Amino acid sequence: MSEIRSIDELHNQYDDIAAYCHKHHEPVFITNDEKIDLVAMSIETYQDLTNRLELYSQLKNGIDRSWQYTIILGKHGSY
């Protein structure tokens, strides 16, 4: 479960929050005036997230192209 911390805690307990992010590989939500305002995560978690998004984008593009070819070529893959 992700943690929720105040902006003051981020300022005063940065090392603890950073250690939590690295240990648990999940984000910490930072609040300001009792509203979630920011998300903190380790660089490894961020890179994993962006790599997944890139993979999902590539998969979606491949699926979209596959559907286009199916429509153009017909059900059996030929004219």
CORTATA-V675792 format. One record per residue. N is the residue number from 1. RES is the residue in three letters. SS is DSSP state (H for helix, E for strand, C for the rest). PSI is psi in whole degrees, -180 to 180 (* if undefined). OMEGA is omega in radians with two decimals (* if undefined). Layout:
BEGIN
n | res | ss | psi | omega
N | RES | SS | PSI | OMEGA
N | RES | SS | PSI | OMEGA
END
This chain:
BEGIN
n | res | ss | psi | omega
1 | MET | C | 135 | 3.14
2 | SER | C | 149 | 3.11
3 | GLU | E | 152 | 3.01
4 | ILE | E | 124 | -3.12
5 | ARG | E | 156 | 3.11
6 | SER | E | 162 | 3.10
7 | ILE | H | -33 | 3.09
8 | ASP | H | -40 | 3.10
9 | GLU | H | -39 | 3.10
10 | LEU | H | -44 | -3.14
11 | HIS | H | -45 | -3.03
12 | ASN | H | -23 | -3.06
13 | GLN | C | 38 | -3.08
14 | TYR | H | -48 | -3.08
15 | ASP | H | -41 | 3.13
16 | ASP | H | -42 | -3.14
17 | ILE | H | -43 | 3.11
18 | ALA | H | -42 | 3.12
19 | ALA | H | -41 | 3.10
20 | TYR | H | -47 | -3.13
21 | CYS | H | -43 | -3.14
22 | HIS | H | -40 | -3.09
23 | LYS | H | -42 | -3.01
24 | HIS | H | -8 | 3.12
25 | HIS | C | 41 | 3.08
26 | GLU | C | 159 | -3.07
27 | PRO | C | 160 | 2.99
28 | VAL | E | 126 | 3.11
29 | PHE | E | 131 | -3.10
30 | ILE | E | 129 | -3.13
31 | THR | E | 153 | 3.02
32 | ASN | E | 125 | -3.06
33 | ASP | C | 41 | 3.07
34 | GLU | C | 15 | 3.05
35 | LYS | E | 139 | 3.10
36 | ILE | E | 127 | -3.03
37 | ASP | E | -35 | -3.07
38 | LEU | E | 165 | 3.03
39 | VAL | E | 130 | 3.08
40 | ALA | E | 138 | 3.08
41 | MET | C | 161 | 3.09
42 | SER | C | 158 | 3.12
43 | ILE | H | -33 | 3.12
44 | GLU | H | -43 | 3.11
45 | THR | H | -41 | 3.11
46 | TYR | H | -46 | -3.14
47 | GLN | H | -39 | 3.08
48 | ASP | H | -44 | 3.13
49 | LEU | H | -48 | -3.13
50 | THR | H | -35 | 3.08
51 | ASN | H | -41 | 3.10
52 | ARG | H | -44 | 3.13
53 | LEU | H | -40 | 3.11
54 | GLU | H | -43 | 3.11
55 | LEU | H | -45 | 3.12
56 | TYR | H | -39 | 3.12
57 | SER | H | -44 | 3.12
58 | GLN | H | -41 | 3.10
59 | LEU | H | -44 | 3.12
60 | LYS | H | -44 | 3.11
61 | ASN | H | -40 | 3.10
62 | GLY | H | -41 | 3.10
63 | ILE | H | -43 | 3.11
64 | ASP | H | -43 | 3.12
65 | ARG | H | -38 | 3.12
66 | SER | H | -43 | 3.11
67 | TRP | H | -39 | 3.12
68 | GLN | H | -44 | 3.13
69 | TYR | H | -37 | 3.11
70 | THR | H | -43 | -3.14
71 | ILE | H | -43 | -3.12
72 | ILE | H | -45 | -3.04
73 | LEU | H | -14 | -3.10
74 | GLY | C | 177 | -3.03
75 | LYS | C | -36 | -3.00
76 | HIS | C | 6 | 3.09
77 | GLY | C | 17 | 3.08
78 | SER | C | 165 | -3.13
79 | TYR | C | * | *
END
